């Protein structure tokens, strides 16, 4: 399987520099996070596997769209008086399992889906800029070099 497809769908693959990238594995409940929301107790092992495998069956643009719909913006509840820069928006991360929607912290969201914080931050930036849908993925697509 080519690197691009393998990185999108989660199996083990080898990069161009011969580095082996391990397959994506479901998060273990006790290692999800240690926050006060107790995200580790909200999902069973089977639900974690179901979330991960369903996520990696999607295309890259579908994954971005899914992340976009899971992130809900809201106004910050508390602001520090002496802060140099105030946050204009905070985010809530919701995961739907079956018919039930569960709110989790950012770290649990990242670990459940085996994605990076930068991916979540990039999509959250699009949510906070009031876009109606996420922008199409442009990674590994050379607009300036269409023949490559």
KASUL-V994017 format. One line per field, one symbol per residue. psi: psi as a letter, one per 40 degrees, with the letter a starting at -180 (. if undefined). burial: + if it has 16 or more other ideal C-beta (glycine too) atoms within 10 Angstrom, else -. Layout:
psi: ???
burial: ???
This chain:
psi: hiddddddeeihihidefhhhiihiiihdeedifieefddeeiidddddddddddeeiidddddddddddhhiiiidhhhdeidhihdiiihhhhhhbehhhhiidddddddefiiddddddddddddefidiiiihehfhgdegde.
burial: -----+++++--+----------+-++-+--++-----++-++---++--++--++---+--+++-++-++-------------------+-+-+-+------++++++++++++----+--++-++------+--------------
